[in-house]
Amino acid sequence: MKLKFNRWTEEEFMKVREEVLKQWPTGAEVDLDEAVAYHKALPDHKNFAKKLIDAKEKGITLAQPRAGVALIDEHIELLNFLDEKGGADLLPSTIDSYTRQNKYEECERGIIESRRAGRSLLNGFPGVNHGIEGCRKVVESVNLPLQLRHGTPDARLLSEIMIASGFTSNEGGGVSYNIPYAKSVSLERTLLDWQYVDRLIGWYEEQGVSINREPFGPLTGTLVPPSMSNVVQILECLLAAEQGVKNITLGYGQCGNLVQDVAAIKSLREQAEEYCAELGYENMMITTVFHQWMGGFPEDEAKAFGVISNASVTAALSGATKVIVKTPHEALGIPTKEANAEGIKATKMVLNLLEGQNISDSEELNAEVDLIKKEVKAIMDKVAELGNGDLAVGTVKAIEQGVIDIPFAPSMYNAGKMLPARDNQGKIRYLEVGNVPFSQKIVDFNKSALEERAEFEEREVGFQLTVDDIFAVSKGKLIGRPE
Amino acid sequence: MEKNGKKVVIGVIGSDCHAVGNKIIDHVLAKQGFDVVNIGVLSPQEDFINAAVETNADAIIVSSLYGHGELDCQGMREKCQEAGLKDITLYVGGNIVVGKQTWEDVEKRFESMGFDRVYAPGTPIEITAKDLKKDLSIAE
């Protein structure tokens, strides 16, 4: 099938679907009509899309952890612990990394060895292997809406099984679950595979079952300039809307400068709505998610709580609809359920204290919003031009040519010519633009902001700034100043 | 920069796509004079071993950030021996198990799998570089 921006026909979808469901035996359990009836029988308080609409109307920020283990009973115990002891508003099922690579045989080995060892050897919940029966046991044993969170380039079967099981939100996208999560999967492939997932969710929407979709905002989580991640979010929003998705949460990973972070969420929300209106998508429900610091964390747990609390302040003041919570074990890998609950509690305390407050407009904030929007527009215009008006084809070409360029990405299809670094206030700027199509004025502005920092630190503008910035937060500072 | 004449294979094992640390390790080891063969992320054991055989490497450094290290590293030393990489220097580091566990237990578990050195989360690559120079008899 050739990649086009257009909505898939019923025939195209059903033809591919037949093959998808054969990829693992549990695929045969999926029956769409039965799944619609199952969803309609679920109470409203278990529907992710509805809970987000409610939060947006109330102007509050919801807290959601990441969590997932290999075995069903342990997974349920973990999720209920995060609800009852942590106070989570929304629940996840984070999927293990073998499933993300479609290696279901290795998942079986992980499940068996986890049973034998009495602890999870997988870093998440292997949803495909557990099938509808196992996933529904989870849905029926918890009291909050559930989202599947992963990092899967080809999530077609996983999405079929978990949505049919009663999960009402799905994270990912053709760019955001490829460039940061794969080494050699082509963009055409992942964009098609995510059009399938979006079409599936569009189909449920047409049957009266609203499923939330969330493109993955932070990308590599490493000094991604806000305009670059916002472009990816807006494109994935439009790609999903074209397939009939209505309830979309756009993501952004904390950069660390309060003003830049608030400006990023504000411009993301506004520009996404503008582009949706421009392309004629009606009745869209756009919400936002703020990811607490995605880079390296300090090992010291008290310091980690500092990072978590700081991020919660920004999440609240930015007006994001939800925040994805980190834990005091972040520097060490997968957290215990106790540490995970503590991260949620710290976050919720800060959110509660700031409820109803926001950051008022200032010259600095307005200038940052204006800059982000101009940078986004320059890239979006070029994407449309490269695709001759087709945004799917344009996205592939834009990544191929480095017009969209994600720093520190594992994918061989990413140019990797753009380099970011922090300016003297900690805002992330473009150190090298590579082939990102900015006007000379924007290039010069980014450069002068970095020159100001380098002069302050009495050193040259260069890659060493970037390297120092990558490790700065784990060492206790936002900006990687020379020691 | 001056070359020290030793070749080291680096990469991120299994279904792990954490790329940032891998790029930094490459940058620092090259700066310290090592000839770095970087096989990148999402690399099975066979890719490490094939790269080491093909380039006649002196050491292999396995990174794992996502918790499956324990499953991914099983049998690696035996496969090295079979491939003719007799007693090649073999290190592993990162967040190599799921969850916060007693470090001494984790270290023992990986040493018994045949790893010469096992690095705890957050170890700077500069420390590994120093150990590598010692183990490969390179003068500082």
Interface residues (C-beta under 8 A of the other chain):
Chain A: D96 S97 Y98 R100 Q101 K103 E106 R109 G110 E113 R119 S120 L121 L122 N123 G151 P180 Y181 A182 K183 T220 T222 E299 H329 A331 L332 G333 I334 P335 T336 A339 F408 A409 P410 V467 I470 S474
Chain B: G14 S15 D16 C17 H18 A19 V20 K23 I24 H27 G40 V41 L42 L65 Y66 G67 H68 E70 L71 N95 V97 V98 G99 K100 P121 G122
